[in-house]
Amino acid sequence: MAEARKTLVFGGAHSRAVAILPGFDDLLVTFDHYNPGKAGWERAKRSNLCIRRKVTLLRLQTIRNDWFVNPDLPALEAALAGFVKGYRRVHGLGYSLGGYAGLRLSRALRLSQMIAVSPQVSLDRGRAPWESRYPEAQGFDGQAGDLAQAARSDLTGALLYDPAISEDRQHARAISVLFPRLELTALTFAGHPASDVLSVGRGAADLRALALDEGAGRREVLALFRDTRHRSPSYWANMAAGLSRRHPFWAARAEVKGLQLRAEIARAAEQLAAKADPAP
């Protein structure tokens, strides 16, 4: 398929927004996620799902792990507010840093629905004293990045998090005060971001599809999680780590299950590679 038509909605030194196949009635906004060592732009890729469902994709990008809280933020918000005026529905999907960005920019984007996966309420230690995982967060502008100024009582959707991760659990609770209609969706042993266990099979694609479905929330996400988790090595590894202190027997069984799944996935990948490139 030829490269999908793209439009640069905003191009700054720190952030940019790229629309892919603009002009449809509905819009899905996705965001860069946290990437250790990130320094540079990633290519804005088309989404076959959006193409099939005739939805414009708006990809928001940041050149480094700054949670979009940078000198471009006011101009970015203005550009986004102008761009989304022509769309009937605007949905968002973001992971970790991208989940935070979706909430922070939800007013400018006029989001009606959001699936936020393991987002942070803030990187300011005064606002979130429990958060110390991200070295890039030093110097985070707590005032510009304050989610309270973007608080929405009408934004629906789901906030996914792993309750076994203390930091993510506390972020989720704090965010739920500001966005009360986002349904807290606890995915135990899902990891960070809480979509990791959905990376097997069609789980990740199905989560993107849910982001487009009107009214999708906790019930639909939990059904997807329950259908997918037993096939995820990460799920069993996270379970093993979580149970190791108090339940070593069950932790050991979970660890073995995770290793077995990793071996099965590796064998399947080797078989696919052999079929794609048969030996002479």
C-alpha positions, 0 to 999 in steps of 0.5 A, spaced: 500 500 500 502 506 498 504 511 503 498 514 507 497 522 506 500 526 512 499 533 514 503 536 519 498 540 524 504 542 528 511 542 528 515 545 533 522 544 536 520 540 542 513 537 539 509 536 533 503 533 531 502 529 524 495 527 521 494 521 517 489 521 512 485 527 514 478 529 512 474 523 515 469 524 520 472 521 526 479 522 529 483 517 534 489 521 537 495 517 539 501 519 543 509 518 544 510 513 550 516 513 554 522 510 551 528 510 555 534 514 552 529 517 547 532 523 543 529 524 536 523 523 532 520 517 531 516 516 524 509 517 524 506 510 522 499 509 518 494 505 522 491 499 518 485 499 523 484 507 522 484 506 514 479 500 515 474 504 519 475 510 515 478 514 521 483 520 521 489 518 526 493 524 529 500 522 532 502 527 537 510 526 538 515 529 543 523 529 541 525 527 548 521 524 554 518 531 557 511 529 557 510 534 552 511 539 558 516 543 554 516 550 551 512 548 545 506 546 549 501 553 549 502 553 541 501 546 541 494 546 544 492 552 540 494 548 534 490 542 536 484 546 538 483 549 531 485 542 528 479 538 531 474 543 530 472 539 524 471 532 527 465 529 530 468 524 535 475 525 538 478 519 542 485 518 545 489 512 546 496 513 550 501 509 554 505 511 560 507 518 558 502 518 552 497 517 557 499 523 561 499 527 555 492 525 553 489 527 559 493 534 559 491 535 552 484 533 553 481 540 553 485 542 547 483 536 543 476 536 545 477 528 547 470 525 548 473 518 550 480 516 552 484 509 554 489 511 558 494 506 560 498 507 566 499 514 566 502 519 571 498 524 575 504 529 575 512 528 575 512 534 580 515 531 586 511 536 590 504 533 587 506 526 586 512 524 592 511 517 590 514 517 583 522 517 582 522 512 576 524 517 571 531 521 571 528 525 565 523 528 570 528 532 574 526 539 572 518 538 570 514 544 570 509 542 575 505 548 574 505 547 566 504 540 567 498 540 572 492 536 570 488 540 575 487 545 569 485 540 564 480 536 569 474 533 566 468 531 569 465 529 562 471 525 559 469 517 559 473 511 557 478 507 562 484 508 566 488 501 566 493 500 571 497 494 575 495 495 582 501 491 584 505 497 582 505 502 588 506 508 584 501 506 578 496 505 583 497 512 587 497 515 580 491 512 578 487 514 584 489 521 584 487 522 576 480 519 578 479 525 582 480 529 576 477 525 571 471 521 575 468 518 569 474 515 567 473 508 569 479 505 574 481 498 571 485 494 575 489 489 571 493 485 576 500 483 574 499 486 567 506 490 569 508 497 566 504 499 562 499 495 563 498 493 556 504 489 556 500 483 557 496 484 551 502 484 546 501 477 545 496 474 539 491 480 537 491 483 544 494 490 542 490 490 536 484 489 540 485 494 545 486 499 539 480 497 536 476 498 543 479 505 543 475 507 537 469 503 540 464 508 542 462 507 550 468 502 551 470 502 558 472 497 564 468 491 562 471 491 555 478 492 557 477 486 563 474 481 558 480 482 553 485 482 559 482 475 561 482 472 554 489 474 553 493 474 560 494 466 560 498 467 553 503 472 556 510 470 559 510 477 562 504 476 566 506 470 569 513 473 570 510 479 574 506 474 578 512 470 580 515 477 582 509 479 586 508 472 589 515 470 591 515 473 598 509 470 601 507 465 596 514 462 594 511 455 591 506 459 587 511 464 585 515 458 582 510 455 578 508 462 575 515 462 573 516 456 570 509 457 566 512 464 563 519 460 561 515 455 558 511 460 554 517 464 552 520 458 549 514 456 545 513 463 542 521 463 540 520 456 537 514 459 533 518 465 531 523 460 528 518 456 524 515 462 521 522 465 519 524 458 516 518 458 512 519 465 510 526 464 508 527 456 506 534 453 506 536 452 499 
